[in-house]
Amino acid sequence: MAKNYEGPAIGIDLGTTYSCVAVWNDQNNRAEIIHNDQGNNTTPSFVAFTDSQRLVGDSAHNQAASNPANTIFDAKRLIGRKYSDSVIQNDMQLWPFKVVAGNDDNPVVVVHFKNEEKCFVAEEISSMILMKMREIAEKFLESEVTNAVITVPAYFNDSQRKATKDAGAIAGLNVIRILNEPTAAALAYGLQKRANCVEERNILVFDLGGGTFDVSLLTVKNNAFDVKATAGDTHLGGEDFDNRMVNHFVKEFKRKNKIDISENPKALRRMRTSCERAKRTLSFDTMASVEIDAISQGKDFRSSISRAKFEQLNMDLFAKCITTVESCLIDAVMEKSSVHDVVLVGGSSRIPKVQQLLQDFFNGIDLCMSINPDEAVAYGAAALAASYSKGFKNDIQNFVLREVTPLSLGILTNEDTMSVVIPRNTAIPTRKKKVYFTRKHSKPSALIKIYEGERTRASDNNLLGLFTIRGFPGDGRSFPFNVYFEVDDDGILTVCAEEETTGNKNEITITNDKGRLSTEQIMKMVEAAEKYKAEDKMYQKKVTAMNALEDYVDEIMNALEDSDASVNLCRLDKKKINLAIRDARNLLDNSQQKEAESFEDYLKKLECMVGPVLKID
Ligand code: AMP
């Protein structure tokens, strides 16, 4: 692989619920998962806004129950979708935060931040999470990081991919590559477990995460990773299982107490957190309890759920996972008996029923659970990032990776028919040409409407963009024109149409269609992101300065209580010190409008005054 990028490069698994960052370690020849400031290898994909600050990751997650309307999660479910999309409309009913329709039907999240109403698009929320992951890596590497590989579900469509890339740009990252999550996991598996395997191995990656589900079938041989087919659902995962349990308990609470909490965001948030915990318990226990104090109108919620009940609530969703595996095999034209390894990735792949259904489907095959499902995707992304970068020496560059398009791409022809130019599961990068004809008696121009999806009727698929090609004589005859479709390594599409006789051409990179962020908008968001970053830093500096002052005041108080130290103080000194402590407390109590410097300066003053008398360092 061409090593074109200077400086460190990281791999980021931008998850629906959790994100993870990794970097390749040259010495050990393996990827290192980088832990965050809390010591955790994964960071909640949460962003929260308060009157004084913005929080990202664990700190946002920890205050979610007390600030539900301003704590944003699930940005990955929003990204690249329209507000009117039924998926968004359904999800909105369960989100405790406000989502409204913005320009071009784009969903916009509305929050209260620093006593003002602020709007953010999903790309901005995701960029905040990406920035956090970047900071985690920078702290670990002790250097600036700009290059990154970011992973997306294999089944993400063109607009979701592009929007994720935009989120990276807003976070100030140079996105080397958008990599499919199951491919990343297969890379991790292949590099860790099947390094240098000479025999061809067929690996099925089953990736069931928080919000998305992906299946990919790869063939690995001599360090070449060939994706044969991919299938999935960008809207199926752990959160759906949580939702089923939430709905179950909401009904139960209503039945028992005549109180409906379905419109109460705070209660729902608390219920969801408890259900998620119970769901995890049910992966190793057959019973889990859900207890929430004073959930609504002072009433406590106390109940329990068995594993069997949980499975019953979700059986149709679990079964859908297996059908998807089946269709992936059909697309790859492969018998299930030809699959050598079934690799489990994503937190929800820990659910016993899911594992059992999968194992039964593969006639009892041992499922491979030896790679960490939470970390495998970031691991693979870090490996790919290293393979593209100059900063890494070892043999990481020696693998080859070939991916496929997840959805068929084509244009609208007569009536409402989709004419496929690039069928799904075509290896990328790819360029295809097809000749079309203008209709008889048509105008001197032709409108090209580009769609993705598998339905015959174009309008049942996803409209990606449209443009007009002009220059036909318009004399009533039908004229040919060429249409070129090109998909790059990131799975992003460019379409070009050309009228051969006159050479008139028009081209569209689907990245620039209406409804997406323009370069100008992205630049504005980059500026805003920098501003927020600077504000966060300033706030952090202020908190550190306040803590230092508070600690010092505590030390003085302790020293004053220590009779040996205080006996040597004259009354005047004691009075001066007490006054200084009072002023420090006042300063700390009225910190709102103050900058970090006020606290730092006061600490210095206090140290000069008290240090020599009380012998505090
Ligand atoms: P991911 O997107 O891969 O980080 O997966 C996160 C999802 O996995 C969340 O919905 C979690 O609730 C779910 N999850 C994590 N651990 C478990 C477990 N032990 N059992 C069931 N679900 C889990």
Residues whose N, C-alpha, C, O or C-beta is under 5 A from the ligand:
A	BS01	AMP	G15 T16 T17 Y18 L208 G209 G210 G211 G238 E239 E276 K279 R280 S283 G346 G347 S348 R350 I351 P373
